[in-house]
Amino acid sequence: MSKYSRNELIGEFIAAVRASQSATQTLDTAVAELLGIDSSAYRCLDILDQEGPMTAGRLAERARLSPGAITALLDRLEEKGLARRTRDTEDRRRVLAEVTPELRRRAAELYGAPEEGEQGLAAFSDEQLEFLIGFLRGSVAYQEDRLRRLEELKARAKRNEAGA
């Protein structure tokens, strides 16, 4: 039995999620600054690191940036040695963007070895970790749904402006 009421627990939970998001964003900003890149470039590197090589067009969609902005961004990341463009081995006409070994080296230096994260999770049982994974995946789905909703509101506002 919790010492908090249901409403208090929900409030505490929301506060903890928001604090976690703020701490993550602060760390991400500090790492981006250390790498000499902006937040959009950092987000693109993170997408490429998580999802693997992809076309500039796909990266633009995932990062919610224009194709022109992605081209300039990839140019800057290539100059810094953090990303590169390579020919797709299956379709030589396609060019893929990917992170470099240098980025992976820098990430290990900045974030530490994976074992350090494992130590922080050692207190959780396998069942608790499965629960947390489910929560985080649900949170991503929720955020993506909110983005779709914002896009719909933006489109509706544009239609209203055009009709006014």
BAVEXRO-113567 format. One record per residue (C-alpha): chain; x, z, y. Coordinates in steps of 0.05 Angstrom, whole numbers, m for minus. Example, Ala and Ser with C-alpha at 12.3 -4.5 7.8 and 13.67 -1.06 7.14 Angstrom:
BEGIN
seti,c1,c3,c2
A,246,156,m90 .
A,273,143,m21 .
***
This chain:
BEGIN
seti,c1,c3,c2
A,0,0,0 .
A,28,m21,67 .
A,33,26,126 .
A,7,m32,169 .
A,m63,m60,175 .
A,m74,m133,155 .
A,m76,m155,228 .
A,m12,m116,243 .
A,23,m148,183 .
A,2,m217,206 .
A,27,m202,276 .
A,93,m176,249 .
A,100,m236,204 .
A,88,m285,261 .
A,138,m247,304 .
A,190,m250,248 .
A,180,m325,239 .
A,187,m338,313 .
A,249,m295,317 .
A,279,m333,258 .
A,263,m400,292 .
A,296,m376,357 .
A,358,m352,321 .
A,363,m417,283 .
A,356,m458,346 .
A,408,m415,382 .
A,457,m425,325 .
A,443,m500,321 .
A,454,m507,396 .
A,520,m469,393 .
A,545,m512,335 .
A,523,m576,371 .
A,561,m553,434 .
A,623,m538,393 .
A,619,m608,362 .
A,609,m638,431 .
A,541,m668,416 .
A,471,m658,441 .
A,412,m630,403 .
A,384,m699,385 .
A,451,m719,354 .
A,454,m653,317 .
A,384,m663,290 .
A,402,m733,266 .
A,464,m707,230 .
A,422,m654,197 .
A,371,m706,174 .
A,426,m751,146 .
A,459,m691,112 .
A,394,m669,80 .
A,364,m737,62 .
A,426,m780,52 .
A,442,m849,80 .
A,387,m887,114 .
A,376,m945,161 .
A,379,m933,236 .
A,305,m951,239 .
A,287,m897,188 .
A,331,m846,224 .
A,296,m863,289 .
A,228,m850,256 .
A,251,m785,224 .
A,283,m760,289 .
A,226,m786,332 .
A,273,m827,375 .
A,271,m899,398 .
A,312,m952,362 .
A,355,m961,425 .
A,368,m887,430 .
A,389,m884,357 .
A,438,m941,366 .
A,472,m906,424 .
A,470,m839,388 .
A,502,m869,325 .
A,556,m901,368 .
A,573,m833,397 .
A,573,m799,329 .
A,618,m853,301 .
A,667,m843,359 .
A,670,m769,341 .
A,680,m784,267 .
A,616,m747,247 .
A,575,m806,222 .
A,589,m877,201 .
A,552,m941,187 .
A,562,m974,119 .
A,534,m1034,83 .
A,480,m1018,32 .
A,510,m1032,m37 .
A,444,m1058,m63 .
A,426,m1102,m3 .
A,488,m1123,35 .
A,445,m1145,94 .
A,424,m1073,107 .
A,467,m1023,145 .
A,460,m949,129 .
A,480,m890,171 .
A,511,m831,136 .
A,551,m768,150 .
A,626,m768,141 .
A,671,m723,100 .
A,697,m698,168 .
A,627,m672,185 .
A,623,m637,117 .
A,691,m606,129 .
A,671,m582,198 .
A,604,m556,172 .
A,640,m514,119 .
A,686,m487,174 .
A,628,m471,221 .
A,576,m446,172 .
A,620,m418,117 .
A,621,m431,43 .
A,555,m436,5 .
A,573,m372,m32 .
A,565,m334,33 .
A,492,m354,36 .
A,483,m336,m36 .
A,508,m265,m22 .
A,454,m257,30 .
A,401,m278,m20 .
A,427,m235,m78 .
A,377,m180,m62 .
A,318,m226,m79 .
A,291,m237,m149 .
A,280,m307,m175 .
A,205,m298,m165 .
A,216,m276,m93 .
A,261,m336,m80 .
A,208,m382,m109 .
A,157,m350,m63 .
A,202,m360,m3 .
A,215,m432,m21 .
A,141,m444,m26 .
A,129,m410,41 .
A,183,m452,76 .
A,158,m517,46 .
A,88,m498,69 .
A,115,m483,138 .
A,147,m552,141 .
A,81,m584,121 .
A,44,m544,174 .
A,94,m565,228 .
A,88,m638,207 .
A,13,m632,211 .
A,18,m603,281 .
A,63,m662,301 .
A,11,m711,276 .
A,m41,m674,316 .
A,1,m678,379 .
A,11,m752,368 .
A,m64,m761,363 .
A,m75,m721,426 .
A,m22,m763,462 .
A,m54,m828,439 .
A,m123,m804,460 .
A,m97,m785,529 .
A,m65,m854,537 .
A,m131,m887,517 .
A,m168,m844,567 .
A,m118,m862,622 .
A,m125,m936,606 .
A,m201,m932,607 .
A,m205,m891,671 .
***
